[in-house]
Amino acid sequence: MSAKTRLVPCAIPQPETEGLILEHNARTDSRLTTVTLFQNLPNPFSEQTFITFETPPGSEWLLRVERPDGAPVRTFAGNEGGIITLAWSGEDDAGGKAESGTYICRLEAGGRTDRRKMTLMR
C-alpha cells in the first residue's frame, strides 16, 4: 500500500480524512480491465468532496487533481484494485487551500486514463 493512502474503517467522513481511502470493495475477477472515474459528490463543493473510482484487481493507480492548464494540485496513489472512495478537502500537496475554480480529476490505472471536472467554491 502506498505511503500516501491507508485504509480506514469510517462510516461518517470527518475533515481529517483528507486523502484517506474511505471505502474499498476489492474485486477478485482478474478479467476486469475497466478503469472508471465516477463524478465526485458533491459537485460543486466547498469543504470536502468524495471521489469514487474503479480499477482492475491489483492495479496501481494515480489520481491527480489538476488545474485546467494541467498544473498539479493534489496527488493520491495506491495499489488497491476494486471500487475505491476517497475524500479531498480542497488542499494542495503542500497543505494549502486550493482556490475556488474548476479542477480536473484525472485517474491513471492499468494503462488507461479517465477524467472528470469538479468545481471548488470557497
C-alpha positions in Angstrom: 0.0 0.0 0.0 1.3 3.5 -0.8 2.6 5.8 1.9 0.1 8.4 0.7 -3.0 6.2 1.4 -4.3 4.0 4.1 -7.5 2.0 4.7 -9.7 3.3 7.5 -13.0 2.0 8.8 -15.0 5.2 8.6 -18.8 5.4 8.4 -19.1 9.1 8.6 -16.2 11.0 7.0 -14.5 13.7 9.1 -12.3 16.6 7.9 -9.2 14.7 9.0 -10.0 12.1 6.3 -8.3 14.1 3.6 -6.8 11.6 1.2 -7.6 8.5 3.1 -9.4 5.7 1.4 -12.9 5.7 3.0 -14.3 2.7 1.2 -12.6 -0.2 -0.6 -14.5 -3.0 -2.3 -12.0 -5.4 -3.7 -12.8 -7.2 -6.9 -11.3 -10.6 -7.5 -12.3 -11.1 -11.1 -8.9 -10.9 -12.9 -10.7 -10.3 -16.2 -11.9 -6.9 -15.1 -9.9 -4.3 -17.2 -12.2 -1.3 -16.7 -10.9 1.9 -15.3 -13.8 4.2 -14.3 -13.7 7.5 -12.6 -17.2 8.5 -11.3 -18.3 12.1 -10.9 -17.3 13.5 -7.5 -20.0 14.2 -4.9 -21.0 16.8 -4.1 -20.1 18.9 -7.1 -19.8 21.8 -6.8 -18.3 21.6 -3.2 -16.9 24.0 -0.7 -15.4 21.9 2.2 -15.0 18.3 1.0 -15.9 16.1 -1.9 -15.8 12.3 -2.4 -14.1 10.8 -5.4 -15.0 7.2 -6.3 -13.3 5.1 -9.0 -12.9 1.5 -10.1 -9.7 -0.2 -11.2 -8.7 -3.7 -12.1 -7.6 -6.1 -9.3 -4.0 -5.5 -8.1 -3.5 -2.4 -10.3 -1.5 0.6 -9.2 -3.4 3.8 -9.7 -2.6 7.5 -9.6 -5.3 10.1 -9.1 -4.3 13.7 -9.7 -6.3 16.9 -9.1 -5.1 19.4 -11.6 -5.8 22.9 -12.7 -7.3 23.2 -16.2 -3.8 24.1 -17.5 -2.5 20.7 -16.2 -0.6 22.1 -13.2 -0.8 19.5 -10.4 -2.7 20.4 -7.2 -3.1 17.2 -5.2 -1.9 13.7 -5.9 -3.1 10.4 -4.5 -1.7 6.9 -5.3 -2.2 3.3 -4.3 -2.2 -0.3 -5.5 -5.6 -1.5 -4.3 -7.8 -2.7 -7.1 -11.6 -2.6 -7.0 -14.1 0.2 -6.2 -12.4 2.9 -4.0 -13.8 6.1 -2.5 -11.5 8.8 -1.1 -12.1 12.3 0.2 -10.5 15.6 -1.0 -10.9 18.7 1.2 -9.6 21.2 -1.3 -6.0 21.2 -0.1 -2.9 21.1 -2.3 0.0 18.7 -1.8 1.7 21.3 0.4 -1.3 21.5 2.7 -2.5 24.9 1.5 -6.0 25.7 0.4 -6.7 25.5 -3.3 -8.5 28.5 -4.8 -12.1 28.5 -6.0 -12.5 27.3 -9.5 -12.7 24.3 -11.9 -10.3 21.4 -11.5 -9.7 18.3 -13.4 -9.6 15.0 -11.6 -7.5 12.5 -13.6 -7.2 8.8 -12.9 -4.5 6.7 -14.4 -4.5 2.9 -13.9 -3.9 -0.2 -15.9 -2.6 1.8 -18.9 -5.9 3.8 -19.1 -6.9 7.3 -18.1 -10.3 8.8 -17.2 -11.1 12.4 -16.3 -13.8 14.4 -14.7 -14.3 18.1 -14.0 -15.1 19.3 -10.5 -15.8 22.7 -9.0 -14.5 24.1 -5.8 -16.4 27.1 -4.4 -14.9 28.7 -1.3 
